[in-house]
Amino acid sequence: MEQIPQNIRLNLKEAKDLLEKGGRESSERAREILLDMPDAANYSIYHKLLAKSAQELGQAETAIAHLSKSIELDPTDVGVLIRVAEYQLKN
């Protein structure tokens, strides 16, 4: 697995912490942080966090698109596969 650069890792952690805090405002801020770092788009975790943000903001199709990209980048992540299946069962 490729090492994530420190600057990207710190921003991903900040976004993750906001998403764990919960709420619409935190989700919107996390999304802003993530979208402000396009260099992170090659990492599965980036798309998992964007999917979580989209889910919190009621954007199911966007969430599924990011989960799909996350699977493309890391097809061994069973947790993401489960989240996609859950979305498909709900919608």
N, CA, C and O of each residue as an XYZ file, in Angstrom:
364
protein
N       0.845     -1.184      0.000
C       0.000      0.000      0.000
C       0.889      1.245      0.000
O       1.889      1.309      0.715
N       0.516      2.208     -0.794
C       1.284      3.427     -0.921
C       1.133      4.291      0.338
O       0.040      4.431      0.886
N       2.241      4.859      0.773
C       2.246      5.745      1.933
C       1.586      7.075      1.568
O       1.903      7.667      0.537
N       0.677      7.538      2.408
C       0.017      8.822      2.173
C       0.913      9.922      2.729
O       1.348      9.843      3.878
N       1.195     10.954      1.920
C       2.036     12.059      2.390
C       1.458     12.727      3.648
O       0.242     12.783      3.834
N       2.335     13.218      4.483
C       1.957     13.795      5.775
C       0.911     14.902      5.645
O      -0.063     14.912      6.398
N       1.091     15.833      4.709
C       0.149     16.946      4.593
C      -1.255     16.453      4.235
O      -2.246     16.979      4.741
N      -1.338     15.457      3.375
C      -2.639     14.884      3.015
C      -3.221     14.128      4.197
O      -4.414     14.226      4.485
N      -2.367     13.373      4.881
C      -2.824     12.600      6.035
C      -3.440     13.501      7.106
O      -4.463     13.155      7.696
N      -2.820     14.652      7.356
C      -3.342     15.577      8.371
C      -4.706     16.125      7.975
O      -5.602     16.231      8.812
N      -4.866     16.471      6.704
C      -6.167     16.968      6.246
C      -7.233     15.876      6.269
O      -8.385     16.140      6.613
N      -6.856     14.660      5.908
C      -7.803     13.537      5.975
C      -8.247     13.302      7.409
O      -9.420     13.029      7.665
N      -7.313     13.406      8.342
C      -7.652     13.218      9.761
C      -8.606     14.306     10.231
O      -9.562     14.030     10.956
N      -8.346     15.542      9.816
C      -9.234     16.640     10.206
C     -10.652     16.403      9.675
O     -11.630     16.602     10.396
N     -10.757     15.982      8.426
C     -12.068     15.695      7.837
C     -12.738     14.526      8.566
O     -13.933     14.575      8.859
N     -11.966     13.484      8.855
C     -12.512     12.320      9.562
C     -13.034     12.717     10.946
O     -14.110     12.284     11.357
N     -12.274     13.532     11.651
C     -12.696     13.982     12.983
C     -13.998     14.772     12.913
O     -14.874     14.613     13.763
N     -14.121     15.619     11.904
C     -15.362     16.383     11.729
C     -16.542     15.457     11.452
O     -17.628     15.651     11.998
N     -16.332     14.458     10.610
C     -17.409     13.525     10.283
C     -17.813     12.701     11.493
O     -18.988     12.379     11.667
N     -16.845     12.360     12.327
C     -17.163     11.610     13.547
C     -17.933     12.477     14.541
O     -18.721     11.965     15.335
N     -17.706     13.773     14.495
C     -18.430     14.719     15.348
C     -19.912     14.709     15.010
O     -20.768     14.829     15.886
N     -20.197     14.563     13.719
C     -21.584     14.474     13.269
C     -22.214     15.833     13.020
O     -21.684     16.870     13.418
N     -23.343     15.800     12.360
C     -24.099     17.012     12.078
C     -23.818     17.557     10.690
O     -22.770     17.307     10.093
N     -24.776     18.300     10.208
C     -24.695     18.841      8.850
C     -23.524     19.804      8.681
O     -22.792     19.724      7.695
N     -23.344     20.703      9.627
C     -22.269     21.694      9.532
C     -20.892     21.021      9.486
O     -20.033     21.405      8.692
N     -20.697     20.033     10.330
C     -19.420     19.308     10.344
C     -19.210     18.556      9.040
O     -18.093     18.500      8.525
N     -20.282     17.975      8.503
C     -20.191     17.247      7.234
C     -19.859     18.186      6.079
O     -19.062     17.848      5.204
N     -20.466     19.348      6.083
C     -20.174     20.328      5.030
C     -18.731     20.811      5.121
O     -18.062     20.960      4.099
N     -18.250     21.055      6.333
C     -16.862     21.506      6.509
C     -15.885     20.406      6.088
O     -14.877     20.681      5.438
N     -16.187     19.168      6.461
C     -15.329     18.041      6.069
C     -15.272     17.948      4.551
O     -14.203     17.733      3.980
N     -16.407     18.107      3.903
C     -16.467     18.057      2.432
C     -15.600     19.152      1.820
O     -14.872     18.908      0.858
N     -15.677     20.354      2.377
C     -14.855     21.467      1.882
C     -13.369     21.142      1.997
O     -12.602     21.378      1.063
N     -12.972     20.607      3.131
C     -11.562     20.245      3.353
C     -11.131     19.219      2.320
O     -10.066     19.349      1.717
N     -11.949     18.206      2.117
C     -11.608     17.139      1.172
C     -11.529     17.649     -0.266
O     -10.595     17.312     -0.994
N     -12.483     18.440     -0.666
C     -12.495     18.935     -2.041
C     -11.375     19.942     -2.303
O     -11.041     20.231     -3.453
N     -10.806     20.465     -1.232
C      -9.701     21.412     -1.352
C      -8.351     20.727     -1.560
O      -7.330     21.399     -1.704
N      -8.342     19.401     -1.576
C      -7.078     18.675     -1.751
C      -7.214     17.595     -2.809
O      -7.277     16.408     -2.488
N      -7.259     18.008     -4.076
C      -7.427     17.047     -5.170
C      -6.287     16.028     -5.265
O      -6.463     14.969     -5.868
N      -5.131     16.326     -4.684
C      -4.022     15.368     -4.700
C      -4.357     14.097     -3.930
O      -3.709     13.067     -4.114
N      -5.359     14.169     -3.078
C      -5.740     13.005     -2.276
C      -6.678     12.062     -3.017
O      -7.005     10.993     -2.502
N      -7.117     12.436     -4.215
C      -8.108     11.657     -4.960
C      -7.615     10.268     -5.367
O      -8.412      9.434     -5.794
N      -6.333     10.015     -5.241
C      -5.790      8.700     -5.586
C      -5.766      7.740     -4.398
O      -5.205      6.648     -4.488
N      -6.370      8.147     -3.297
C      -6.380      7.315     -2.099
C      -7.814      6.914     -1.754
O      -8.728      7.738     -1.782
N      -7.988      5.664     -1.437
C      -9.301      5.122     -1.114
C      -9.969      5.865      0.042
O     -11.167      6.144     -0.006
N      -9.203      6.182      1.070
C      -9.761      6.842      2.254
C     -10.402      8.187      1.906
O     -11.403      8.570      2.511
N      -9.841      8.893      0.951
C     -10.396     10.169      0.500
C     -11.834      9.969      0.021
O     -12.728     10.731      0.391
N     -12.048      8.959     -0.788
C     -13.383      8.702     -1.326
C     -14.322      8.137     -0.266
O     -15.524      8.401     -0.299
N     -13.786      7.366      0.669
C     -14.631      6.881      1.769
C     -15.138      8.048      2.610
O     -16.299      8.067      3.018
N     -14.268      9.019      2.866
C     -14.679     10.182      3.646
C     -15.661     11.063      2.878
O     -16.616     11.578      3.459
N     -15.433     11.240      1.583
C     -16.398     12.000      0.777
C     -17.749     11.277      0.727
O     -18.797     11.922      0.725
N     -17.727      9.961      0.687
C     -18.973      9.189      0.705
C     -19.715      9.401      2.021
O     -20.935      9.564      2.035
N     -18.980      9.399      3.112
C     -19.593      9.610      4.434
C     -20.212     11.004      4.507
O     -21.321     11.173      5.013
N     -19.492     11.991      4.002
C     -20.007     13.354      3.985
C     -21.278     13.427      3.135
O     -22.276     14.007      3.563
N     -21.245     12.847      1.946
C     -22.415     12.851      1.065
C     -23.598     12.159      1.730
O     -24.734     12.622      1.632
N     -23.327     11.058      2.401
C     -24.392     10.339      3.106
C     -25.026     11.244      4.161
O     -26.250     11.327      4.258
N     -24.201     11.912      4.939
C     -24.702     12.799      5.993
C     -25.516     13.960      5.418
O     -26.423     14.479      6.069
N     -25.179     14.358      4.188
C     -25.865     15.478      3.549
C     -27.036     15.019      2.679
O     -27.638     15.825      1.969
N     -27.360     13.721      2.734
C     -28.503     13.191      2.002
C     -28.281     13.030      0.512
O     -29.235     13.051     -0.265
N     -27.027     12.870      0.105
C     -26.684     12.743     -1.309
C     -26.281     11.299     -1.610
O     -25.100     10.993     -1.771
N     -27.276     10.424     -1.684
C     -27.029      8.985     -1.820
C     -26.254      8.640     -3.092
O     -25.324      7.834     -3.043
N     -26.616      9.228     -4.213
C     -25.931      8.898     -5.471
C     -24.463      9.309     -5.436
O     -23.602      8.587     -5.939
N     -24.181     10.453     -4.849
C     -22.795     10.915     -4.714
C     -22.030      9.977     -3.789
O     -20.877      9.639     -4.053
N     -22.675      9.560     -2.709
C     -22.031      8.637     -1.772
C     -21.663      7.332     -2.473
O     -20.556      6.822     -2.301
N     -22.579      6.802     -3.251
C     -22.318      5.546     -3.965
C     -21.190      5.732     -4.976
O     -20.349      4.847     -5.131
N     -21.163      6.864     -5.658
C     -20.096      7.123     -6.635
C     -18.728      7.133     -5.949
O     -17.761      6.585     -6.478
N     -18.650      7.753     -4.780
C     -17.367      7.791     -4.063
C     -17.005      6.417     -3.496
O     -15.832      6.044     -3.475
N     -17.990      5.678     -3.045
C     -17.698      4.321     -2.574
C     -17.202      3.451     -3.723
O     -16.294      2.638     -3.549
N     -17.797      3.625     -4.886
C     -17.356      2.859     -6.063
C     -15.910      3.195     -6.415
O     -15.126      2.303     -6.741
N     -15.557      4.463     -6.351
C     -14.182      4.872     -6.626
C     -13.239      4.310     -5.564
O     -12.117      3.909     -5.875
N     -13.688      4.282     -4.332
C     -12.881      3.719     -3.251
C     -12.604      2.237     -3.500
O     -11.491      1.763     -3.268
N     -13.606      1.513     -3.969
C     -13.438      0.093     -4.296
C     -12.459     -0.071     -5.453
O     -11.623     -0.975     -5.449
N     -12.569      0.807     -6.437
C     -11.654      0.754     -7.578
C     -10.198      0.911     -7.112
O      -9.297      0.242     -7.617
N      -9.990      1.803     -6.144
C      -8.640      2.058     -5.646
C      -8.152      0.988     -4.671
O      -6.954      0.718     -4.584
N      -9.093      0.379     -3.932
C      -8.725     -0.662     -2.972
C      -9.817     -1.736     -2.941
O     -10.689     -1.711     -2.072
N      -9.768     -2.671     -3.882
C     -10.817     -3.692     -3.975
C     -10.823     -4.685     -2.811
O     -11.721     -5.523     -2.728
N      -9.849     -4.608     -1.920
C      -9.799     -5.534     -0.778
C     -10.503     -4.990      0.458
O     -10.576     -5.683      1.472
N     -11.021     -3.769      0.399
C     -11.663     -3.149      1.559
C     -13.101     -3.662      1.691
O     -14.019     -3.143      1.056
N     -13.273     -4.662      2.505
C     -14.581     -5.302      2.689
C     -15.600     -4.330      3.274
O     -16.784     -4.406      2.946
N     -15.162     -3.430      4.124
C     -16.072     -2.457      4.722
C     -16.773     -1.600      3.679
O     -17.960     -1.302      3.810
N     -16.052     -1.212      2.663
C     -16.643     -0.404      1.592
C     -17.633     -1.239      0.781
O     -18.701     -0.755      0.405
N     -17.276     -2.481      0.519
C     -18.191     -3.366     -0.208
C     -19.508     -3.520      0.554
O     -20.580     -3.537     -0.051
N     -19.426     -3.628      1.854
C     -20.627     -3.754      2.688
C     -21.453     -2.476      2.624
O     -22.677     -2.535      2.514
N     -20.791     -1.312      2.693
C     -21.519     -0.038      2.613
C     -22.246      0.108      1.288
O     -23.379      0.590      1.259
N     -21.623     -0.296      0.200
C     -22.285     -0.235     -1.116
C     -23.507     -1.136     -1.137
O     -24.567     -0.739     -1.622
N     -23.366     -2.331     -0.619
C     -24.492     -3.270     -0.560
C     -25.629     -2.701      0.269
O     -26.794     -2.819     -0.112
N     -25.308     -2.087      1.396
C     -26.337     -1.471      2.248
C     -27.074     -0.369      1.509
O     -28.300     -0.290      1.587
N     -26.347      0.487      0.790
C     -26.974      1.550      0.004
C     -27.905      0.966     -1.039
O     -29.021      1.452     -1.225
N     -27.450     -0.075     -1.718
C     -28.261     -0.657     -2.773
C     -29.522     -1.291     -2.218
O     -30.558     -1.276     -2.883
N     -29.462     -1.845     -1.023
C     -30.652     -2.421     -0.405
C     -31.646     -1.344      0.033
O     -32.859     -1.550     -0.021
N     -31.125     -0.200      0.465
C     -31.991      0.892      0.921
C     -32.650      1.633     -0.227
O     -33.756      2.154     -0.084
N     -31.969      1.680     -1.374
C     -32.477      2.502     -2.483
C     -32.986      1.690     -3.612
O     -33.444      2.243     -4.612
